[in-house]
Amino acid sequence: MSTVSVGVAWVVDADVDETTVYGLTKALWHPNNRRALESGHPYARLIRREAATDGIALPLHPGAALYYFEVGLIK
């Protein structure tokens, strides 16, 4: 059986400060924000940090890359 999947990407301009993007990425995945995902759209409950870098079609911003490196999602 084939399944269609839809991904979501948060895209920022390359000129956005690395510290800002790092902080926003870290805040997005902070455990306190899990409530917002759990109480929002039913599919939002399926969003997991462990899959955040799966199938990325665009280069990561250096700030996001630093965060994902620190949590072991990229090398």
VMD Tcl script that builds the backbone (N, CA, C; Angstrom):
set m [mol new atoms 225]
animate dup $m
set s [atomselect $m all]
$s set {name element resname resid chain x y z} {
  {N N MET 1 A 0.846 -1.179 0.000}
  {CA C MET 1 A 0.000 0.000 0.000}
  {C C MET 1 A 0.893 1.244 0.000}
  {N N SER 2 A 0.582 2.205 -0.837}
  {CA C SER 2 A 1.326 3.457 -0.903}
  {C C SER 2 A 0.654 4.502 -0.028}
  {N N THR 3 A 1.472 5.353 0.539}
  {CA C THR 3 A 0.967 6.417 1.400}
  {C C THR 3 A 1.574 7.743 0.965}
  {N N VAL 4 A 0.771 8.774 0.970}
  {CA C VAL 4 A 1.244 10.115 0.663}
  {C C VAL 4 A 1.597 10.792 1.974}
  {N N SER 5 A 2.686 11.518 1.972}
  {CA C SER 5 A 3.137 12.228 3.161}
  {C C SER 5 A 3.335 13.692 2.813}
  {N N VAL 6 A 3.048 14.547 3.753}
  {CA C VAL 6 A 3.241 15.980 3.561}
  {C C VAL 6 A 4.163 16.477 4.670}
  {N N GLY 7 A 5.204 17.163 4.271}
  {CA C GLY 7 A 6.137 17.726 5.238}
  {C C GLY 7 A 5.928 19.223 5.378}
  {N N VAL 8 A 6.481 19.751 6.418}
  {CA C VAL 8 A 6.404 21.182 6.677}
  {C C VAL 8 A 7.822 21.694 6.882}
  {N N ALA 9 A 8.125 22.826 6.305}
  {CA C ALA 9 A 9.445 23.428 6.473}
  {C C ALA 9 A 9.287 24.854 6.968}
  {N N TRP 10 A 10.096 25.194 7.931}
  {CA C TRP 10 A 10.161 26.573 8.414}
  {C C TRP 10 A 11.343 27.191 7.669}
  {N N VAL 11 A 11.066 28.160 6.817}
  {CA C VAL 11 A 12.088 28.747 5.957}
  {C C VAL 11 A 12.378 30.171 6.408}
  {N N VAL 12 A 13.659 30.471 6.557}
  {CA C VAL 12 A 14.085 31.827 6.914}
  {C C VAL 12 A 15.144 32.281 5.915}
  {N N ASP 13 A 15.287 33.555 5.792}
  {CA C ASP 13 A 16.302 34.136 4.926}
  {C C ASP 13 A 17.687 33.819 5.494}
  {N N ALA 14 A 18.634 33.575 4.626}
  {CA C ALA 14 A 20.000 33.281 5.057}
  {C C ALA 14 A 20.622 34.428 5.842}
  {N N ASP 15 A 20.091 35.640 5.672}
  {CA C ASP 15 A 20.636 36.799 6.380}
  {C C ASP 15 A 20.176 36.914 7.826}
  {N N VAL 16 A 19.214 36.082 8.250}
  {CA C VAL 16 A 18.757 36.142 9.637}
  {C C VAL 16 A 19.903 35.688 10.534}
  {N N ASP 17 A 20.096 36.406 11.621}
  {CA C ASP 17 A 21.173 36.149 12.563}
  {C C ASP 17 A 21.159 34.702 13.065}
  {N N GLU 18 A 22.339 34.086 13.102}
  {CA C GLU 18 A 22.468 32.694 13.540}
  {C C GLU 18 A 21.944 32.482 14.955}
  {N N THR 19 A 22.233 33.422 15.850}
  {CA C THR 19 A 21.776 33.302 17.237}
  {C C THR 19 A 20.252 33.320 17.320}
  {N N THR 20 A 19.618 34.137 16.506}
  {CA C THR 20 A 18.158 34.221 16.491}
  {C C THR 20 A 17.542 32.906 16.024}
  {N N VAL 21 A 18.053 32.359 14.923}
  {CA C VAL 21 A 17.500 31.114 14.394}
  {C C VAL 21 A 17.770 29.960 15.350}
  {N N TYR 22 A 18.935 29.937 15.952}
  {CA C TYR 22 A 19.236 28.911 16.952}
  {C C TYR 22 A 18.225 28.976 18.094}
  {N N GLY 23 A 18.004 30.176 18.620}
  {CA C GLY 23 A 17.070 30.352 19.733}
  {C C GLY 23 A 15.642 29.977 19.377}
  {N N LEU 24 A 15.211 30.348 18.174}
  {CA C LEU 24 A 13.859 29.992 17.740}
  {C C LEU 24 A 13.699 28.486 17.550}
  {N N THR 25 A 14.717 27.859 16.993}
  {CA C THR 25 A 14.665 26.406 16.800}
  {C C THR 25 A 14.629 25.695 18.137}
  {N N LYS 26 A 15.466 26.134 19.055}
  {CA C LYS 26 A 15.496 25.534 20.391}
  {C C LYS 26 A 14.164 25.731 21.100}
  {N N ALA 27 A 13.585 26.915 20.978}
  {CA C ALA 27 A 12.291 27.193 21.618}
  {C C ALA 27 A 11.179 26.347 21.005}
  {N N LEU 28 A 11.226 26.165 19.685}
  {CA C LEU 28 A 10.214 25.360 19.020}
  {C C LEU 28 A 10.150 23.964 19.611}
  {N N TRP 29 A 11.298 23.381 19.905}
  {CA C TRP 29 A 11.352 22.010 20.399}
  {C C TRP 29 A 11.409 21.907 21.918}
  {N N HIS 30 A 11.309 23.026 22.627}
  {CA C HIS 30 A 11.316 22.986 24.092}
  {C C HIS 30 A 10.105 22.188 24.592}
  {N N PRO 31 A 10.283 21.348 25.608}
  {CA C PRO 31 A 9.172 20.536 26.121}
  {C C PRO 31 A 7.920 21.337 26.490}
  {N N ASN 32 A 8.079 22.566 26.935}
  {CA C ASN 32 A 6.907 23.376 27.293}
  {C C ASN 32 A 6.022 23.668 26.084}
  {N N ASN 33 A 6.584 23.632 24.901}
  {CA C ASN 33 A 5.805 23.895 23.689}
  {C C ASN 33 A 5.081 22.661 23.177}
  {N N ARG 34 A 5.356 21.525 23.755}
  {CA C ARG 34 A 4.686 20.292 23.344}
  {C C ARG 34 A 3.173 20.420 23.538}
  {N N ARG 35 A 2.761 21.128 24.600}
  {CA C ARG 35 A 1.321 21.329 24.847}
  {C C ARG 35 A 0.632 21.984 23.669}
  {N N ALA 36 A 1.289 22.951 23.053}
  {CA C ALA 36 A 0.691 23.638 21.905}
  {C C ALA 36 A 0.480 22.657 20.754}
  {N N LEU 37 A 1.435 21.777 20.551}
  {CA C LEU 37 A 1.286 20.781 19.488}
  {C C LEU 37 A 0.207 19.764 19.836}
  {N N GLU 38 A 0.168 19.352 21.076}
  {CA C GLU 38 A -0.806 18.342 21.503}
  {C C GLU 38 A -2.241 18.863 21.465}
  {N N SER 39 A -2.418 20.158 21.683}
  {CA C SER 39 A -3.769 20.710 21.745}
  {C C SER 39 A -4.207 21.368 20.435}
  {N N GLY 40 A -3.326 21.373 19.451}
  {CA C GLY 40 A -3.644 21.993 18.171}
  {C C GLY 40 A -4.263 21.011 17.197}
  {N N HIS 41 A -3.929 21.166 15.969}
  {CA C HIS 41 A -4.431 20.297 14.911}
  {C C HIS 41 A -4.061 18.843 15.221}
  {N N PRO 42 A -4.939 17.889 14.943}
  {CA C PRO 42 A -4.634 16.484 15.245}
  {C C PRO 42 A -3.301 15.995 14.664}
  {N N TYR 43 A -2.939 16.468 13.483}
  {CA C TYR 43 A -1.672 16.035 12.902}
  {C C TYR 43 A -0.463 16.661 13.600}
  {N N ALA 44 A -0.675 17.766 14.287}
  {CA C ALA 44 A 0.426 18.386 15.023}
  {C C ALA 44 A 0.934 17.459 16.118}
  {N N ARG 45 A 0.089 16.588 16.610}
  {CA C ARG 45 A 0.501 15.624 17.639}
  {C C ARG 45 A 1.556 14.656 17.118}
  {N N LEU 46 A 1.625 14.533 15.801}
  {CA C LEU 46 A 2.575 13.603 15.189}
  {C C LEU 46 A 3.952 14.230 14.964}
  {N N ILE 47 A 4.072 15.533 15.161}
  {CA C ILE 47 A 5.336 16.227 14.935}
  {C C ILE 47 A 6.313 15.858 16.047}
  {N N ARG 48 A 7.471 15.364 15.661}
  {CA C ARG 48 A 8.489 14.937 16.615}
  {C C ARG 48 A 9.846 15.499 16.220}
  {N N ARG 49 A 10.592 15.945 17.211}
  {CA C ARG 49 A 11.923 16.492 16.969}
  {C C ARG 49 A 12.824 15.466 16.285}
  {N N GLU 50 A 12.668 14.202 16.634}
  {CA C GLU 50 A 13.517 13.152 16.087}
  {C C GLU 50 A 13.408 13.050 14.557}
  {N N ALA 51 A 12.303 13.523 14.009}
  {CA C ALA 51 A 12.098 13.453 12.563}
  {C C ALA 51 A 12.273 14.814 11.888}
  {N N ALA 52 A 12.692 15.813 12.631}
  {CA C ALA 52 A 12.743 17.184 12.112}
  {C C ALA 52 A 13.665 17.350 10.916}
  {N N THR 53 A 14.699 16.563 10.828}
  {CA C THR 53 A 15.642 16.726 9.723}
  {C C THR 53 A 15.455 15.677 8.628}
  {N N ASP 54 A 14.449 14.837 8.746}
  {CA C ASP 54 A 14.190 13.808 7.731}
  {C C ASP 54 A 13.706 14.444 6.429}
  {N N GLY 55 A 14.319 14.095 5.340}
  {CA C GLY 55 A 13.859 14.522 4.020}
  {C C GLY 55 A 13.975 16.002 3.734}
  {N N ILE 56 A 14.887 16.683 4.381}
  {CA C ILE 56 A 15.045 18.123 4.148}
  {C C ILE 56 A 15.533 18.362 2.728}
  {N N ALA 57 A 14.821 19.227 2.006}
  {CA C ALA 57 A 15.169 19.517 0.615}
  {C C ALA 57 A 15.995 20.796 0.475}
  {N N LEU 58 A 16.032 21.611 1.510}
  {CA C LEU 58 A 16.778 22.870 1.482}
  {C C LEU 58 A 17.924 22.800 2.482}
  {N N PRO 59 A 18.980 23.585 2.280}
  {CA C PRO 59 A 20.061 23.600 3.269}
  {C C PRO 59 A 19.564 24.194 4.581}
  {N N LEU 60 A 20.062 23.646 5.679}
  {CA C LEU 60 A 19.708 24.191 6.988}
  {C C LEU 60 A 20.415 25.520 7.213}
  {N N HIS 61 A 19.719 26.453 7.838}
  {CA C HIS 61 A 20.346 27.694 8.281}
  {C C HIS 61 A 21.396 27.313 9.327}
  {N N PRO 62 A 22.537 27.992 9.381}
  {CA C PRO 62 A 23.570 27.639 10.352}
  {C C PRO 62 A 23.070 27.607 11.803}
  {N N GLY 63 A 22.141 28.475 12.156}
  {CA C GLY 63 A 21.611 28.472 13.523}
  {C C GLY 63 A 20.810 27.220 13.814}
  {N N ALA 64 A 19.975 26.805 12.871}
  {CA C ALA 64 A 19.200 25.576 13.034}
  {C C ALA 64 A 20.133 24.369 13.010}
  {N N ALA 65 A 21.111 24.393 12.106}
  {CA C ALA 65 A 22.062 23.285 12.019}
  {C C ALA 65 A 22.802 23.095 13.337}
  {N N LEU 66 A 23.186 24.176 13.976}
  {CA C LEU 66 A 23.878 24.080 15.268}
  {C C LEU 66 A 22.996 23.393 16.302}
  {N N TYR 67 A 21.742 23.799 16.366}
  {CA C TYR 67 A 20.828 23.168 17.331}
  {C C TYR 67 A 20.682 21.673 17.034}
  {N N TYR 68 A 20.399 21.323 15.776}
  {CA C TYR 68 A 20.206 19.924 15.432}
  {C C TYR 68 A 21.479 19.107 15.624}
  {N N PHE 69 A 22.635 19.720 15.443}
  {CA C PHE 69 A 23.903 19.048 15.730}
  {C C PHE 69 A 24.020 18.771 17.228}
  {N N GLU 70 A 23.713 19.775 18.041}
  {CA C GLU 70 A 23.821 19.616 19.500}
  {C C GLU 70 A 22.920 18.517 20.045}
  {N N VAL 71 A 21.760 18.325 19.426}
  {CA C VAL 71 A 20.835 17.292 19.927}
  {C C VAL 71 A 21.028 15.965 19.197}
  {N N GLY 72 A 22.047 15.886 18.325}
  {CA C GLY 72 A 22.408 14.632 17.698}
  {C C GLY 72 A 21.593 14.231 16.481}
  {N N LEU 73 A 20.898 15.185 15.866}
  {CA C LEU 73 A 20.102 14.849 14.675}
  {C C LEU 73 A 20.877 14.987 13.370}
  {N N ILE 74 A 21.986 15.717 13.405}
  {CA C ILE 74 A 22.866 15.794 12.240}
  {C C ILE 74 A 24.305 15.663 12.726}
  {N N LYS 75 A 25.165 15.285 11.795}
  {CA C LYS 75 A 26.597 15.132 12.135}
  {C C LYS 75 A 27.397 16.281 11.611}
}
mol reanalyze $m
mol bondsrecalc $m
mol representation Tube
mol addrep $m
